[in-house]
Amino acid sequence: MFIFFSKAKKRIFFFKIVHFFPKNDFGAQVSLEYLLLLAAFFAAFALVLPIVSYSTSQFLASSDVLLAKRISVDLAEKVSLLQFLGDDSQFEGEYFPAKEIVLYSAGSKVLVAASGKEFVVDTNFVQIIPKASFVRQFKIIVLKRSNIVQVVVQES
């Protein structure tokens, strides 16, 4: 049994009881704190997401530019080599763009474009390649028939 001598001791005793037997109001406070942490996380995520999206887009675009350059170099080498080989010789190459590669011909030139950059290959023979955009795997076949080197583009 407790004996109280003054009001001050009663207040201290009451404080100690409340301290040792808290009400359930603290659960709501903890829940609110977790909600605030979650809101801060989503705010930080919202700030970082556009940066990640932009850098990924730029990476894919630069990947396609490098692929377009590689296609033009490969095409020039194959056309040059086929001029010295016999009829019915051919080379095939399969390519996988990350976003988009555009291929078309203008006279004897084959143009390979990606992300606004064009690479030109002179084949010395008139080519008929309609303007085509490739977003998936495609195949380029370079063949020689009747002493003429032809470039054929097919979607795989």
Summary of the structure (lengths in Angstrom):
residues: 156
radius of gyration: 35.8
end to end distance: 90.8
largest distance: 119.7
contacts: 401
relative contact order: 0.13
helix: 46%
strand: 28%
